[in-house]
Amino acid sequence: MIGIFGGTFDPVHFGHLRPALEVQQMLGLQQVRFIPSGHPPHREMPRASASQRLAMLRAAIDEQPGFVLDEREIRRQGPSYMVDTLLSLREELGETPLCLILGYDAFLNLPDWYRWEQLIELSHIVVTHRPGWLLTEYRANPELVDLLEQHQQSLSQLGRQQAGGVVFVPVTQLEISATSIRRQIRDGESIRYLLPDSVIEIIEKQHIYR
């Protein structure tokens, strides 16, 4: 199985990396592909350039076995829709099981995504959440209720098919935000221990976010 982890990564930080590692270990994923968005359709453009975000991600995951940088959304023209990314991955990887990794907040907004109903046909959906959370907010959305009634599975079932399952995975969630990191950099505050030193080095050398 291969995990798919998208985002702007502006910049990448431990709040991205630790949950990805725990999902990789829990599900026995061969890879976690970090796919930085080129043109995010639901938010403003990233502050760092595409080349800077790629360099930071590459530095952050370089020494972690199974973590892979995938540049397809950066290189693709037009909005970075996840359904298009999964279609291209499916063409490349055939029947390999794919697992789209989402935080719980992103999952709650899933019906707003472009052609979101097709995602479950192309991959499994792995929803990460803080341990002990009562996951009840989704019940306010009939579309999500219907999705879970049809597709929720146990972790042991995921590898038996290439797509079509939804699972919830408790992970360590660190209260770190890229927005806060960018603000701290602008204000001259230290960002140490929020993201890898290798990423901080790139930010400082290239004067990113100042």
C-alpha positions as CSV (number, residue, x, y, z in Angstrom):
1,M,0.0,0.0,0.0
2,I,1.1,3.5,-0.7
3,G,0.1,6.6,1.3
4,I,-0.8,9.9,-0.4
5,F,-0.2,13.0,1.7
6,G,-1.0,16.3,0.0
7,G,-0.8,19.9,1.1
8,T,0.9,23.2,0.5
9,F,3.7,22.5,3.0
10,D,4.4,26.2,3.3
11,P,6.6,25.2,5.2
12,V,6.6,21.5,6.1
13,H,6.8,21.0,9.8
14,F,6.6,18.3,12.5
15,G,2.8,18.5,12.5
16,H,2.9,17.0,9.1
17,L,5.8,14.6,9.5
18,R,4.9,12.8,12.8
19,P,1.4,11.8,11.8
20,A,2.6,10.6,8.4
21,L,5.2,8.4,10.1
22,E,2.6,6.9,12.5
23,V,0.2,6.2,9.7
24,Q,3.1,4.6,7.7
25,Q,3.9,2.3,10.6
26,M,0.4,1.5,11.6
27,L,-0.8,0.5,8.1
28,G,2.6,-0.9,7.0
29,L,2.8,1.4,4.0
30,Q,5.5,0.8,1.5
31,Q,5.7,4.5,0.8
32,V,4.2,7.8,1.9
33,R,4.2,10.2,-1.1
34,F,4.3,13.8,-0.1
35,I,2.6,15.8,-2.9
36,P,2.9,19.6,-2.6
37,S,0.1,21.4,-4.2
38,G,1.0,23.5,-7.2
39,H,-2.2,25.7,-7.4
40,P,-4.4,24.9,-4.4
41,P,-8.0,25.5,-5.4
42,H,-9.5,26.2,-2.0
43,R,-6.9,28.6,-0.5
44,E,-4.5,31.4,-1.4
45,M,-1.3,30.6,-3.2
46,P,1.6,29.5,-0.9
47,R,4.0,32.2,0.2
48,A,7.1,30.2,-0.6
49,S,7.8,29.4,-4.3
50,A,7.3,25.9,-5.7
51,S,11.1,25.4,-5.8
52,Q,11.5,26.5,-2.2
53,R,8.7,24.2,-1.0
54,L,10.2,21.3,-2.9
55,A,13.6,22.0,-1.4
56,M,12.2,22.2,2.1
57,L,10.2,19.0,1.7
58,R,13.2,17.1,0.2
59,A,15.4,18.2,3.1
60,A,12.7,17.2,5.7
61,I,12.1,13.6,4.4
62,D,15.4,12.8,3.0
63,E,16.5,10.4,5.7
64,Q,13.2,8.7,6.4
65,P,12.8,5.3,4.6
66,G,9.6,5.2,2.6
67,F,9.0,8.9,2.5
68,V,9.0,10.1,-1.1
69,L,8.7,13.5,-2.7
70,D,6.2,13.5,-5.6
71,E,6.3,16.6,-7.8
72,R,3.3,15.9,-10.1
73,E,1.0,18.7,-8.8
74,I,3.8,21.3,-9.0
75,R,4.5,20.3,-12.6
76,R,0.9,20.0,-13.7
77,Q,-0.9,23.1,-15.1
78,G,-4.1,24.3,-13.7
79,P,-5.7,23.8,-10.2
80,S,-4.3,21.0,-8.1
81,Y,-7.3,18.8,-7.7
82,M,-6.7,15.6,-5.8
83,V,-8.9,13.6,-8.0
84,D,-6.6,14.3,-11.0
85,T,-3.6,13.4,-8.9
86,L,-5.1,10.1,-7.9
87,L,-6.1,9.3,-11.5
88,S,-2.5,9.9,-12.6
89,L,-1.2,7.7,-9.7
90,R,-3.6,5.0,-10.6
91,E,-2.4,5.0,-14.2
92,E,1.2,4.8,-13.0
93,L,0.7,2.2,-10.2
94,G,-2.0,0.0,-11.5
95,E,-3.9,-2.0,-8.8
96,T,-1.6,-1.0,-6.0
97,P,-3.7,0.0,-3.0
98,L,-3.6,3.7,-2.4
99,C,-4.4,5.5,0.9
100,L,-5.3,9.2,0.8
101,I,-4.3,10.6,4.2
102,L,-6.5,13.4,5.6
103,G,-6.7,15.2,8.9
104,Y,-10.2,15.1,10.5
105,D,-10.9,18.7,9.6
106,A,-10.1,18.1,6.0
107,F,-12.4,15.1,6.0
108,L,-15.3,17.2,7.4
109,N,-14.8,19.5,4.3
110,L,-14.5,16.6,1.8
111,P,-17.8,17.2,0.1
112,D,-16.6,20.6,-1.0
113,W,-13.7,19.0,-2.9
114,Y,-13.9,18.8,-6.7
115,R,-15.4,15.5,-7.8
116,W,-15.0,14.2,-4.3
117,E,-17.2,11.2,-4.8
118,Q,-14.7,9.8,-7.2
119,L,-11.9,9.8,-4.6
120,I,-13.2,6.6,-2.9
121,E,-13.2,4.8,-6.3
122,L,-9.5,5.6,-6.7
123,S,-8.1,5.1,-3.2
124,H,-8.9,4.4,0.4
125,I,-9.4,7.3,2.7
126,V,-7.4,7.3,5.9
127,V,-8.6,9.9,8.4
128,T,-6.2,10.9,11.2
129,H,-7.4,12.3,14.5
130,R,-6.3,13.0,18.0
131,P,-6.5,9.9,20.3
132,G,-9.6,9.9,22.4
133,W,-11.6,12.3,20.2
134,L,-15.3,11.7,19.9
135,L,-15.7,11.8,16.1
136,T,-19.3,13.0,15.9
137,E,-19.1,16.3,13.8
138,Y,-19.4,14.4,10.5
139,R,-23.0,13.3,11.5
140,A,-24.2,16.9,10.6
141,N,-23.4,16.1,6.9
142,P,-25.6,13.5,5.3
143,E,-23.1,12.9,2.5
144,L,-20.4,11.9,5.0
145,V,-22.8,9.8,6.9
146,D,-23.6,8.0,3.7
147,L,-20.0,7.6,2.8
148,L,-19.1,6.0,6.1
149,E,-22.2,3.7,6.1
150,Q,-21.0,2.3,2.7
151,H,-17.3,2.3,3.0
152,Q,-16.0,2.4,6.6
153,Q,-13.7,-0.6,7.3
154,S,-11.1,-1.9,9.8
155,L,-7.4,-1.4,9.2
156,S,-7.0,-5.1,8.5
157,Q,-9.3,-4.9,5.5
158,L,-7.5,-2.1,3.6
159,G,-4.8,-4.2,1.8
160,R,-7.4,-6.6,0.3
161,Q,-8.5,-4.1,-2.4
162,Q,-7.0,-1.2,-4.2
163,A,-9.6,1.4,-3.1
164,G,-13.0,1.9,-1.5
165,G,-12.4,1.9,2.3
166,V,-12.5,4.6,5.0
167,V,-10.7,4.1,8.2
168,F,-10.0,6.4,11.2
169,V,-6.5,6.3,12.7
170,P,-5.5,8.0,16.0
171,V,-2.1,9.8,15.7
172,T,0.0,12.2,17.7
173,Q,-1.3,15.6,16.6
174,L,1.1,18.5,17.3
175,E,-0.4,22.0,17.6
176,I,1.8,23.5,15.0
177,S,0.6,25.6,12.1
178,A,2.5,26.9,9.1
179,T,0.7,30.2,9.4
180,S,2.1,30.6,12.9
181,I,5.6,29.6,11.8
182,R,5.5,32.2,9.0
183,R,4.4,34.9,11.5
184,Q,7.1,34.0,14.0
185,I,9.7,34.2,11.2
186,R,8.4,37.7,10.3
187,D,8.5,38.7,13.9
188,G,12.1,37.5,14.4
189,E,11.2,34.7,16.8
190,S,12.8,31.3,17.0
191,I,11.1,28.5,15.1
192,R,13.4,25.8,16.5
193,Y,11.7,22.5,17.5
194,L,8.7,23.2,15.3
195,L,10.3,21.8,12.1
196,P,13.5,20.0,11.1
197,D,16.8,21.9,11.4
198,S,17.4,21.1,7.7
199,V,14.3,23.0,6.8
200,I,15.2,25.9,9.1
201,E,18.6,26.2,7.4
202,I,16.9,26.6,4.0
203,I,14.5,29.2,5.3
204,E,17.3,31.2,6.8
205,K,19.7,30.9,3.9
206,Q,17.0,31.9,1.3
207,H,15.3,34.5,3.6
208,I,11.9,32.8,3.0
209,Y,8.9,34.4,4.7
210,R,10.7,37.6,5.6
